[in-house]
Amino acid sequence: MISLDDLKAMGRSLDGQILTTLDQDKEFKIEFVEEMGFIFTPVSSGKPRKHQFRYAQEVLKRYNETKSWHPRDYRDITRNASYVLPLIQLVEEKKRTRILRTPIIAGNWKMNTTVAEAVSLVMAMKDRLDAIKGVEKVVCPPFVSLVAVGEVLIGSSIAVGAQNMYSEEKGAYTGEVSALMLAGLCQYVILGHSERRGYFGETDEIVNKKIKAALKAGLKPIVCVGETLEENEGGKTGEVITRQVRAALDGLVSLENLVIAYEPIWAIGTGRAATEEQANTTIRLIRNVVGGLYGAAAQELRIQYGGSTNSANIAALMAQPEIDGALVGGASLKADEFVSMVKQTAQAKQRRR
Ligand code: PGA
């Protein structure tokens, strides 16, 4: 739905500029008159035409109903539709780009690499990753390598993430790392990964606490959700995902700085990725669940897919409209493979624009 206010705002910002009509590529100047409407002056004739807001309102009403770009469909309202329609088109474009979600590819190195190995891995990809535009790139080494990897990446466009953290700020929690400690070392933190849920007993409630602590410290959580094979085969995917998403977001006032990763457990490290349709469908479901809680903001939330992604299947996955990137495990440990995945993501998303 485009409102008259949207159109006015666009008119104001374009005052004095030259546009072209959609049908015959005819150039015209647009002027915005606050109390009246628009003045359109075709460059060829130089003869100004007044278009009052009340006509614009009528045109908008019909446009919202019919989505027609043909001036003839508005002839009974105004003879100036060919000048208003390009303006409406610009408003549509602006709305679309506003919800454009920058794709994000994050490499989850898991419990792999010594500090020296982590440094050589990140050095092997740094320059090539840096050169790829239009994709946010994140590497998540083990805690002990965060500092060294961060130092290699100073001045680059590649962000660093941790793989976990504890929800308390500090205290007698032997062996744990808090959000405050991570805040200076990295920008992202993976939370609720199925390996944490499965091997270390992390519940929805624990994950929720960690998300809140991370956000409070200025970290951006990548929150993982996903169903087991049994749940998937039992037709329980929707139910499980809905529960996990609702619990993870419980009590959050905004979705800002949050990324969700849909990682079906049966696809992680198994070489058996979800099909692009499966991933897209479940991610749409996640977006709908989030939409039920946060409304339109859900359209701006980035939701990744994770589970056996590699350079051979990434392009098809990223061609899907709902999938905003990937959380990559095994393939992120190979520089060439990871760089290729980021590159293919940039291309796939570019094609969709
Ligand atoms: P995988 O792991 O790409 O090795 O399947 C994904 C993940 O666990 O994030």
Boltz pocket constraint, residues with backbone or C-beta under 6 A from the ligand:
constraints:
  - pocket:
      binder: B
      contacts: [[A, 108], [A, 263], [A, 267], [A, 268], [A, 269], [A, 270], [A, 271], [A, 306], [A, 307], [A, 308], [A, 309], [A, 327], [A, 328], [A, 329], [A, 330], [A, 331]]
      max_distance: 6.0
